[in-house]
Amino acid sequence: MKINEVEQAIGITKKNIRFYEEQGLLAPARNASNGYRDYSARDLEVLGQIKLLRKLGIPIEEIRRLQSRRLTLTDCLDRHMVVLERESQNLASVRRFCAGLREQGVTLDTLEPEKLLAQMKEMEEGGTRFMDIQNKDKRRRKKDALIAAASILVFQLAVLGVCLWVSHLAEEPMPLPVLALLAGVLALTAGGILLALRERFKEIEGGELDEASKY
């Protein structure tokens, strides 16, 4: 089955289907005669599963773990329900705040931003999340990912540096082919880390394209 037919059958855009392929959630076979993707009945079933799980709000990484059998659906749903309960409590807190403003008959002219923002800050310190906190969380997660990636790269450079130092002190310097091999391994590792970092950033930003985010 061609991707256009899959798009019609499942109701997922072609761009999103390709995104799932890039994420390793789907691996359709290639037609030997023309090299085009040839989606099977199993591929459609997998896409249906992905669509269902994404509509429930299950993250891409969780779906990946489900597919690799590192996580059972029961455990996944249990964890997701905990997240949903926290979000429900948070929304209830925000709703009470909005209801309080409404009951007080506050208008734009009588709004007291300084006082209300101080109250919101107290609520945030107590665990309530308002809209702008998501951007802060994204920045924090990106920072953590960058620190982890940088730490690995620094470690790799340190190992290479030690090898070069030992080679310099030795009576017989390390052969150039060996040094070239070590440098090549470092370069490949760095490339892999950068690719992983890029994918992590995509997940932090929400993963899928905006036009298909409901999946």
FIGU-108930 format. One record per residue (C-alpha): residue number from 1; y negated, z, x. Coordinates in nm, 4 decimals, always signed. Each point is the difference from the previous one (the first is absolute). Last residue first. Layout:
resi, c2, c3, c1
NUM, Y, Z, X
...
! end
This chain:
resi, c2, c3, c1
215, -1.2286, +1.7261, -0.1906
214, -0.3400, +0.0789, -0.1480
213, -0.1528, -0.0941, +0.3322
212, +0.0579, -0.3684, -0.0620
211, -0.3545, -0.1350, +0.0213
210, -0.0911, +0.2656, +0.2539
209, +0.2541, -0.1229, +0.2531
208, +0.2740, +0.2446, +0.0724
207, -0.0040, +0.2799, +0.2527
206, -0.2274, +0.2708, -0.1319
205, -0.2452, +0.0408, +0.2867
204, +0.2335, +0.2489, +0.1652
203, +0.2879, -0.2475, -0.0242
202, -0.2080, -0.2720, +0.1644
201, -0.1048, +0.2429, +0.2754
200, +0.3664, +0.0805, +0.0622
199, +0.0824, -0.3695, +0.0238
198, -0.2735, -0.0457, +0.2624
197, +0.1236, +0.3040, +0.1921
196, +0.3546, -0.1387, +0.0006
195, -0.1314, -0.3281, +0.1408
194, -0.2016, +0.1879, +0.2630
193, +0.3022, +0.2111, +0.0948
192, +0.2200, -0.3067, +0.0310
191, -0.2536, -0.1724, +0.2231
190, -0.0312, +0.3085, +0.2198
189, +0.3780, +0.0198, +0.0323
188, +0.0194, -0.3673, +0.0942
187, -0.2749, +0.0440, +0.2608
186, +0.1638, +0.3123, +0.1424
185, +0.3370, -0.1766, +0.0207
184, -0.1677, -0.2906, +0.1775
183, -0.1706, +0.2310, +0.2473
182, +0.3327, +0.1655, +0.0764
181, +0.1650, -0.3402, +0.0478
180, -0.2829, -0.1170, +0.2260
179, +0.0401, +0.3156, +0.2065
178, +0.3723, -0.0683, +0.0289
177, -0.0629, -0.3632, +0.0943
176, -0.2570, +0.1165, +0.2615
175, +0.2537, +0.2109, +0.1833
174, -0.0881, +0.3703, +0.0258
173, -0.1417, +0.0787, +0.3418
172, +0.2418, +0.0900, +0.2804
171, -0.1204, +0.3025, +0.1914
170, -0.0923, +0.1574, -0.3296
169, -0.3465, +0.1405, -0.0556
168, -0.1385, -0.3132, -0.1684
167, +0.3090, -0.0453, -0.2158
166, -0.0212, +0.3616, -0.1128
165, -0.3641, -0.0579, -0.0964
164, +0.0823, -0.3253, -0.1814
163, +0.2797, +0.1697, -0.1933
162, -0.2280, +0.2915, -0.0824
161, -0.2661, -0.2411, -0.1280
160, +0.2532, -0.1841, -0.2163
159, +0.1071, +0.3308, -0.1542
158, -0.3639, +0.0968, -0.0531
157, -0.0713, -0.3336, -0.1649
156, +0.2890, +0.0559, -0.2414
155, -0.1234, +0.3521, -0.0767
154, -0.3527, -0.1302, -0.0583
153, +0.1389, -0.2627, -0.2388
152, +0.1991, +0.2610, -0.1914
151, -0.3009, +0.2291, -0.0295
150, -0.2232, -0.2886, -0.1100
149, +0.2371, -0.0852, -0.2842
148, +0.0148, +0.3617, -0.1188
147, -0.3779, +0.0407, +0.0250
146, -0.0567, -0.3251, -0.1877
145, +0.2365, +0.1043, -0.2781
144, -0.1719, +0.3397, -0.0323
143, -0.3415, -0.1691, -0.0145
142, +0.1229, -0.2399, -0.2660
141, +0.1344, +0.2936, -0.2022
140, -0.3318, +0.1841, +0.0313
139, -0.2033, -0.3059, -0.0961
138, +0.2209, -0.0604, -0.3005
137, -0.0266, +0.3641, -0.1062
136, -0.3798, -0.0176, +0.0232
135, +0.0019, -0.3132, -0.2129
134, +0.2171, +0.1775, -0.2554
133, -0.2396, +0.2981, -0.0090
132, -0.2694, -0.2214, -0.1499
131, +0.1543, +0.0129, -0.3467
130, +0.0293, +0.3749, -0.0453
129, +0.2960, +0.2015, +0.1194
128, +0.0473, +0.3614, -0.1129
127, +0.1760, +0.2212, +0.2537
126, -0.2006, +0.3219, -0.0015
125, -0.2315, -0.1260, +0.2718
124, -0.0569, -0.3000, -0.2238
123, -0.0989, +0.2314, -0.2866
122, -0.2504, +0.1775, +0.2236
121, -0.1394, -0.3383, +0.1023
120, -0.0278, -0.0990, -0.3654
119, -0.2087, +0.3115, -0.0691
118, -0.2279, -0.0840, +0.2929
117, -0.0231, -0.3552, -0.1342
116, -0.0971, +0.1405, -0.3386
115, -0.2812, +0.2144, +0.1379
114, -0.1403, -0.2728, +0.2224
113, +0.0431, -0.2697, -0.2651
112, -0.1832, +0.1821, -0.2819
111, +0.0076, -0.2434, -0.2940
110, -0.2909, +0.0599, -0.2410
109, -0.1322, -0.3570, +0.0146
108, +0.3461, -0.1579, -0.0079
107, +0.0851, +0.2110, -0.3031
106, +0.1979, +0.3231, -0.0239
105, +0.0979, +0.1025, -0.3522
104, +0.1744, +0.3130, +0.1240
103, +0.3161, -0.1124, -0.1780
102, -0.0108, -0.3286, +0.1903
101, -0.0350, +0.1671, +0.3367
100, +0.2883, +0.2333, -0.0792
99, +0.2143, -0.2900, -0.1163
98, -0.0563, -0.1738, +0.3333
97, +0.1153, +0.3102, +0.1921
96, +0.2949, +0.0453, -0.2324
95, +0.0971, -0.3632, +0.0601
94, -0.0160, +0.0489, +0.3760
93, +0.2381, +0.2956, -0.0260
92, +0.2346, -0.1904, -0.2329
91, -0.0043, -0.2934, +0.2404
90, +0.1051, +0.2317, +0.2843
89, +0.2783, +0.1544, -0.2046
88, +0.1290, -0.3442, -0.0892
87, -0.0219, -0.1130, +0.3621
86, +0.2043, +0.3014, +0.1066
85, +0.2539, -0.0713, -0.2717
84, +0.0157, -0.3650, +0.1043
83, +0.0712, +0.0993, +0.3607
82, +0.2769, +0.2371, -0.1096
81, +0.1360, -0.2753, -0.2251
80, +0.0085, -0.2323, +0.3000
79, +0.2097, +0.2428, +0.2006
78, +0.2543, +0.0331, -0.2806
77, -0.0056, -0.3772, -0.0534
76, +0.0821, -0.0664, +0.3654
75, +0.2688, +0.2670, +0.0065
74, +0.1681, -0.1551, -0.3043
73, -0.0409, -0.3525, +0.1365
72, +0.1815, +0.1011, +0.3156
71, -0.1665, -0.0234, +0.3390
70, +0.1265, -0.1338, +0.3330
69, +0.1926, -0.2624, -0.1943
68, -0.1794, -0.2824, +0.1839
67, -0.1320, -0.1286, -0.3327
66, -0.1204, +0.3449, -0.1018
65, -0.1719, +0.0498, +0.3340
64, -0.1864, -0.3282, -0.0410
63, -0.0954, +0.0988, -0.3552
62, -0.1417, +0.3275, +0.1350
61, -0.1978, -0.1891, +0.2643
60, -0.1468, -0.2283, -0.2667
59, -0.1290, +0.2937, -0.2043
58, +0.1400, +0.0797, -0.3483
57, -0.2825, -0.0322, -0.2542
56, +0.2181, -0.0463, -0.3072
55, -0.1178, -0.3626, -0.0159
54, +0.1113, -0.0252, +0.3628
53, +0.3498, +0.1187, -0.0882
52, +0.0380, -0.2501, -0.2836
51, -0.1354, -0.2914, +0.2010
50, +0.2223, +0.0867, +0.2960
49, +0.3100, +0.0178, -0.2206
48, -0.0844, -0.3335, -0.1610
47, -0.0539, -0.1500, +0.3433
46, +0.3447, +0.1253, +0.1044
45, +0.1582, -0.1583, -0.3088
44, -0.1794, -0.3263, +0.0664
43, +0.1296, +0.0039, +0.3572
42, +0.3519, +0.0633, -0.1312
41, -0.0251, -0.3037, -0.2276
40, -0.0861, -0.2023, +0.3076
39, -0.3322, -0.1163, +0.1382
38, +0.0058, -0.3092, +0.2224
37, -0.2895, +0.0101, +0.2445
36, -0.0824, -0.3407, +0.1395
35, +0.1540, -0.1254, +0.3253
34, +0.0432, -0.3553, -0.1336
33, +0.3734, -0.0793, +0.0259
32, +0.1339, +0.3417, +0.0981
31, -0.1759, +0.1755, -0.2906
30, -0.1033, +0.3382, +0.1324
29, +0.1432, +0.3281, -0.1267
28, -0.2179, +0.2646, -0.1628
27, -0.0721, +0.3243, +0.1891
26, -0.1794, +0.2551, -0.2195
25, -0.1259, +0.3509, +0.0743
24, -0.0787, -0.0814, +0.3633
23, -0.3744, +0.0616, -0.0357
22, -0.0713, -0.3663, +0.0726
21, +0.2404, -0.0933, -0.2808
20, -0.1798, +0.2380, -0.2342
19, -0.3275, -0.1701, +0.0925
18, +0.1551, -0.3396, -0.0659
17, +0.0824, +0.1106, -0.3535
16, -0.3538, +0.1342, -0.0333
15, -0.1530, -0.3295, +0.0983
14, +0.2319, -0.1859, -0.2360
13, -0.1151, +0.2187, -0.2880
12, +0.2460, +0.2206, -0.1852
11, +0.0960, -0.0778, -0.3595
10, +0.3755, +0.0009, +0.0592
9, +0.1027, -0.3402, -0.1426
8, -0.3296, -0.1822, +0.0468
7, -0.0507, +0.1145, +0.3580
6, +0.3678, -0.0649, +0.0741
5, -0.0381, -0.3577, -0.1230
4, -0.2998, -0.0533, +0.2252
3, +0.1933, +0.1574, +0.2896
2, +0.2811, -0.2530, -0.0319
1, +0.3476, +0.0890, -0.1303
! end
